[in-house]
Amino acid sequence: MEEERHTEAKIGAETGRGSSPRGPGCSLRHFACEQNLLSRPDGSASFLQGDTSVLAGVYGPAEVKVSKEIFNKATLEVILRPKIGLPGVAEKNRERLIRNTCEAVVLGTLHPRTSITVVLQVVSDAGSGAQLLACCLNAACMALVDAGVPMRALFCGVTCALDSDGTLVLDPTSKREKEARAVLTFALDNVERKLLMSSTKGLFSDAELQQCLAAAQAASQHVFRFYRESLQRRYSKS
């Protein structure tokens, strides 16, 4: 019978390429973001995290089909397109998770009987499914901000992995993720670090779940700081 691990998890740093611009103590890989890249959507953003890159476009609030109309709030749709081929079961599952996260923060009641559509295109993917979900969440948030969609809070995605010996790794590489005993992705808001969504795979104890959540909440402050700095750089130029 496997021993329960109640000791404090060791957090291993995944360095990746380049140096982190988010301050000491952050084990997340390099971030890069650019907004307002596309002319047709109302808002757009490109988000790079490690070896994963996603391009997001937001359309709306706009006219909605009668069959999809909701009388007291906006209809929010998420479309995820893989790098190659057609969307499969994995993409549909990620669409659902991202939509649930967006619905938790978007103030859809301000635009009833309208449609808000988030389209995500995978540009590069190192084979890390959990890291791709986190990157999609971050790209979606920055695109919603660029489109001026009203939200009660910003959100971000953070991925944790648990090795066989209980070591906790933030933002794991695809190789580390495949070797991990468990992989967990959390969506958190920037107001109370509240958990908006979680996606898990593998075996872990309740104590390990709480350790991963606490590590993700601590790491999220670095993501939100990057959001803030990225927006400051953009609007200081205009």
Salt bridges, closest charged atoms under 4 A:
GLU2 OE2 - ARG5 NH1 2.63
GLU4 OE1 - HIS6 NE2 2.63
GLU14 OE2 - ARG176 NH1 2.62
ASP51 OD1 - ARG17 NH2 3.13
GLU69 OE2 - ARG113 NE 3.36
GLU77 OE2 - LYS68 NZ 2.80
GLU95 OE1 - LYS92 NZ 3.72
ASP146 OD1 - ARG234 NH1 2.40
ASP163 OD2 - ARG176 NH2 2.72
ASP171 OD1 - ARG29 NH2 3.28
GLU179 OE2 - LYS175 NZ 2.93
ASP189 OD2 - ARG152 NH1 3.46
GLU208 OE2 - ARG5 NH1 3.87
GLU208 OE2 - ARG181 NH2 2.95
